[in-house]
Amino acid sequence: MIKIWGRNTSANVQKVIWAIGEIGLPHERIDIGGPFGGNREAAYLAMNPNGLVPTLEEEDGFLLWESNSIVRYLAAKHRAAVLEPADLRARARASAWMDWQLSVLGPAIFQAFWGLIRTSPEKRNHAAIEESKRRTTEAIALLDAELGKSAFVAGDAFSYGDIPPAVMANRYRQLVPERPAFPNFERWYTAIAARPAYKAQVAAVKLA
């Protein structure tokens, strides 16, 4: 049975566990990082020199870190058509949206998440939080426009390209209730929210 090292409140761990749920893979998730600690200890650093979560550990000892890479690897290994588009260009688009979450959407929402969820009210930097909300809304506007062209980010079918943006979308919808109306985004999110693996591994986990 594969192991996933990382706490379930981590957005990056949620990506992997959601993907595993879509594939239907038996697995064990081990709490580490955040309030559980352990991710800076030598044993964990030997598996993942970054000291971050998640880390995939397979039965034969193969190790892989970086959440998006883990998702793509598992989808390819298990020939998970539900995640990996068969068409090369659709697969490339899915991968691009995964990278967009890392380079644009994730950094945009970080200060709002950290300030509102992990910082006590008296220590919050409200200017940074508001700027983060603004930047995230700009990113979501871009996503909304693109979703006006297709049902999901890589085309008309759900794929692993939807997973990283949707994990951040869950945070955005909770942290920015005053957001503008984004009809394509909301239509997409409604379809995402109906997926059992998303419900179990993302929606059911309180922001922390």
RABELBEL-V866412 format. One record per pair of residues at least 12 apart in sequence whose C-alpha atoms are under 6 Angstrom apart, sorted by the first residue. I is the first residue (numbers start at 1). J is the second residue. If there is no record, write none. Layout:
BEGIN
i->I j->J
i->I j->J
END
This chain:
BEGIN
i->1 j->27
i->2 j->27
i->2 j->57
i->2 j->58
i->2 j->59
i->3 j->27
i->3 j->28
i->3 j->29
i->3 j->56
i->3 j->57
i->4 j->29
i->4 j->55
i->4 j->56
i->5 j->29
i->5 j->30
i->5 j->54
i->5 j->55
i->6 j->30
i->6 j->31
i->6 j->32
i->6 j->53
i->6 j->54
i->7 j->31
i->7 j->32
i->12 j->67
i->13 j->54
i->16 j->71
i->18 j->197
i->18 j->198
i->18 j->201
i->21 j->197
i->22 j->197
i->39 j->51
i->83 j->159
i->83 j->160
i->84 j->159
i->90 j->154
i->93 j->154
i->94 j->154
i->94 j->161
i->95 j->161
i->97 j->161
i->98 j->161
i->98 j->164
i->101 j->165
i->108 j->132
i->108 j->135
i->108 j->136
i->109 j->132
i->109 j->136
i->111 j->129
i->111 j->132
i->112 j->129
i->112 j->132
i->144 j->184
i->144 j->185
i->147 j->184
i->148 j->184
END
